[in-house]
Amino acid sequence: MRNENVVKFGQINTIEGYSYLALVFIAMPLKYLFDVPLAVKIVGMVHGILFIIFCYYLLIAWRESKWAFKENIIFFIASLVPFGTFFTKAKIKTYELKSFN
């Protein structure tokens, strides 16, 4: 049986990671190098919404999967580092198939 909230967390983990990369490597250079501040406003708002959804599903998945608090902290800190969420994908996959109560 798959834990659907962990699956959703894995999906939002990836999407949020891509939005962070778009913010850091596309929108911010557009703002600071080419004087296009609208890019950061749009991408920043999208990323902010995705980050809130990420945090919500992190808490839900943590509660249902009963993984260690340390794992929860690692997932959160990885989301703050560019490319960090992509290093946690394999670990999230292991929790998708674990049974839950």
SEVODO-818019 format. One record per residue: residue in one letter; x, y, z of N, C-alpha, C in turn; residue number from 1. Coordinates in steps of 0.1 Angstrom, whole numbers, plus 5000, padded with zeros to 4 digits. Example, Ala and Ser with C-alpha at 12.3 -4.5 7.8 and 13.67 -1.06 7.14 Angstrom:
2
(pt a,(5132,4943,5078),(5123,4955,5078),(5132,4967,5078),1)
(pt s,(5128,4978,5071),(5137,4989,5071),(5129,5000,5079),2)
// end
This chain:
101
(pt m,(5009,4988,5000),(5000,5000,5000),(5009,5012,5000),1)
(pt r,(5006,5022,4991),(5013,5034,4990),(5007,5045,5000),2)
(pt n,(5016,5052,5006),(5012,5064,5014),(5010,5076,5005),3)
(pt e,(4998,5079,5002),(4995,5089,4992),(5000,5103,4996),4)
(pt n,(5000,5106,5009),(5005,5119,5013),(5020,5120,5012),5)
(pt v,(5027,5109,5013),(5041,5109,5011),(5044,5110,4996),6)
(pt v,(5036,5104,4988),(5037,5106,4973),(5035,5121,4970),7)
(pt k,(5025,5127,4975),(5022,5141,4972),(5034,5150,4978),8)
(pt f,(5039,5146,4989),(5051,5153,4994),(5062,5152,4985),9)
(pt g,(5065,5140,4980),(5076,5138,4970),(5074,5147,4957),10)
(pt q,(5061,5148,4953),(5058,5156,4941),(5061,5170,4944),11)
(pt i,(5055,5175,4955),(5057,5190,4958),(5072,5193,4961),12)
(pt n,(5079,5183,4967),(5093,5184,4969),(5101,5188,4956),13)
(pt t,(5097,5180,4946),(5104,5182,4933),(5099,5196,4927),14)
(pt i,(5087,5199,4927),(5082,5211,4921),(5087,5223,4928),15)
(pt e,(5087,5223,4941),(5093,5234,4949),(5108,5235,4947),16)
(pt g,(5115,5224,4945),(5129,5225,4941),(5131,5232,4928),17)
(pt y,(5123,5229,4918),(5125,5236,4905),(5121,5251,4906),18)
(pt s,(5111,5254,4914),(5107,5268,4915),(5118,5276,4922),19)
(pt y,(5125,5270,4932),(5136,5276,4939),(5148,5279,4929),20)
(pt l,(5151,5269,4921),(5161,5271,4911),(5157,5282,4901),21)
(pt a,(5145,5282,4897),(5140,5293,4888),(5142,5307,4894),22)
(pt l,(5139,5307,4907),(5140,5320,4914),(5155,5324,4915),23)
(pt v,(5163,5315,4919),(5177,5319,4922),(5185,5321,4909),24)
(pt f,(5183,5312,4899),(5191,5312,4887),(5185,5319,4875),25)
(pt i,(5172,5322,4875),(5166,5329,4864),(5161,5343,4868),26)
(pt a,(5152,5343,4878),(5145,5355,4882),(5154,5365,4888),27)
(pt m,(5163,5361,4898),(5172,5370,4904),(5182,5376,4895),28)
(pt p,(5188,5368,4886),(5197,5375,4876),(5189,5385,4867),29)
(pt l,(5177,5381,4863),(5169,5391,4855),(5167,5404,4863),30)
(pt k,(5165,5403,4876),(5163,5415,4884),(5176,5423,4885),31)
(pt y,(5186,5416,4889),(5198,5424,4893),(5208,5427,4881),32)
(pt l,(5207,5419,4871),(5216,5421,4859),(5209,5429,4848),33)
(pt f,(5196,5427,4847),(5188,5433,4835),(5177,5442,4840),34)
(pt d,(5177,5445,4853),(5167,5454,4858),(5152,5450,4855),35)
(pt v,(5149,5438,4857),(5135,5433,4855),(5130,5428,4868),36)
(pt p,(5126,5436,4877),(5121,5432,4891),(5108,5424,4891),37)
(pt l,(5101,5425,4880),(5088,5418,4879),(5090,5402,4880),38)
(pt a,(5102,5398,4874),(5105,5384,4874),(5105,5378,4888),39)
(pt v,(5112,5385,4897),(5113,5381,4911),(5099,5381,4918),40)
(pt k,(5091,5391,4915),(5078,5392,4921),(5070,5380,4917),41)
(pt i,(5069,5377,4905),(5061,5365,4900),(5066,5352,4905),42)
(pt v,(5079,5349,4901),(5085,5336,4905),(5086,5335,4920),43)
(pt g,(5089,5346,4927),(5090,5346,4942),(5077,5343,4948),44)
(pt m,(5066,5348,4943),(5052,5345,4948),(5049,5330,4946),45)
(pt v,(5051,5326,4934),(5048,5311,4931),(5057,5302,4940),46)
(pt h,(5069,5305,4941),(5078,5297,4950),(5073,5298,4964),47)
(pt g,(5069,5309,4969),(5064,5311,4983),(5052,5302,4985),48)
(pt i,(5043,5302,4976),(5031,5294,4977),(5035,5279,4977),49)
(pt l,(5044,5275,4968),(5048,5261,4968),(5056,5257,4980),50)
(pt f,(5063,5267,4986),(5070,5263,4999),(5061,5261,5010),51)
(pt i,(5050,5269,5011),(5040,5267,5021),(5033,5253,5019),52)
(pt i,(5030,5250,5007),(5024,5236,5004),(5034,5226,5008),53)
(pt f,(5047,5228,5005),(5058,5218,5008),(5058,5216,5023),54)
(pt c,(5057,5227,5031),(5058,5225,5046),(5045,5218,5051),55)
(pt y,(5034,5221,5045),(5021,5214,5049),(5023,5199,5047),56)
(pt y,(5027,5195,5035),(5028,5181,5032),(5039,5174,5039),57)
(pt l,(5050,5182,5042),(5060,5176,5051),(5055,5172,5064),58)
(pt l,(5047,5181,5070),(5041,5178,5083),(5031,5166,5083),59)
(pt i,(5023,5166,5072),(5013,5155,5071),(5020,5142,5068),60)
(pt a,(5030,5142,5059),(5037,5130,5056),(5045,5125,5068),61)
(pt w,(5051,5134,5076),(5059,5130,5087),(5050,5124,5098),62)
(pt r,(5038,5129,5100),(5029,5124,5110),(5024,5110,5106),63)
(pt e,(5020,5108,5093),(5015,5095,5088),(5026,5085,5087),64)
(pt s,(5038,5089,5083),(5048,5079,5081),(5056,5075,5093),65)
(pt k,(5055,5084,5103),(5062,5082,5116),(5077,5081,5114),66)
(pt w,(5083,5089,5105),(5097,5089,5103),(5103,5097,5115),67)
(pt a,(5116,5096,5117),(5123,5103,5128),(5122,5118,5126),68)
(pt f,(5123,5125,5137),(5123,5140,5137),(5135,5144,5129),69)
(pt k,(5146,5137,5130),(5158,5141,5123),(5156,5141,5108),70)
(pt e,(5148,5131,5103),(5145,5131,5089),(5137,5143,5085),71)
(pt n,(5128,5147,5093),(5119,5158,5090),(5128,5171,5089),72)
(pt i,(5137,5172,5098),(5147,5184,5098),(5155,5183,5085),73)
(pt i,(5160,5172,5082),(5168,5171,5070),(5160,5175,5057),74)
(pt f,(5148,5170,5056),(5140,5174,5045),(5138,5189,5044),75)
(pt f,(5135,5195,5056),(5133,5209,5056),(5145,5217,5053),76)
(pt i,(5157,5214,5059),(5169,5221,5056),(5173,5219,5041),77)
(pt a,(5171,5207,5036),(5174,5205,5021),(5166,5214,5012),78)
(pt s,(5154,5218,5017),(5146,5226,5009),(5151,5241,5008),79)
(pt l,(5160,5244,5018),(5165,5258,5018),(5178,5259,5010),80)
(pt v,(5183,5248,5005),(5196,5248,4998),(5193,5245,4983),81)
(pt p,(5198,5253,4974),(5196,5250,4960),(5200,5236,4956),82)
(pt f,(5192,5229,4949),(5194,5215,4945),(5192,5205,4957),83)
(pt g,(5190,5210,4969),(5189,5202,4981),(5177,5192,4981),84)
(pt t,(5166,5197,4975),(5154,5188,4975),(5156,5176,4966),85)
(pt f,(5165,5177,4956),(5167,5166,4947),(5176,5155,4953),86)
(pt f,(5183,5158,4964),(5191,5148,4971),(5182,5140,4981),87)
(pt t,(5170,5145,4984),(5161,5138,4993),(5151,5129,4986),88)
(pt k,(5151,5130,4973),(5141,5122,4965),(5142,5107,4968),89)
(pt a,(5154,5101,4968),(5155,5087,4970),(5150,5083,4984),90)
(pt k,(5152,5091,4994),(5148,5088,5008),(5132,5089,5008),91)
(pt i,(5127,5099,5001),(5112,5100,5001),(5106,5088,4995),92)
(pt k,(5112,5083,4984),(5107,5071,4977),(5107,5059,4987),93)
(pt t,(5116,5058,4996),(5116,5046,5005),(5104,5047,5015),94)
(pt y,(5100,5059,5018),(5088,5061,5027),(5075,5059,5020),95)
(pt e,(5075,5061,5007),(5062,5059,4999),(5056,5046,5001),96)
(pt l,(5065,5035,5002),(5060,5022,5002),(5059,5016,5016),97)
(pt k,(5064,5023,5026),(5063,5018,5039),(5048,5018,5044),98)
(pt s,(5045,5008,5052),(5031,5007,5057),(5029,5018,5067),99)
(pt f,(5017,5022,5069),(5014,5033,5079),(5000,5029,5085),100)
(pt n,(4998,5035,5097),(4985,5032,5104),(4978,5045,5106),101)
// end
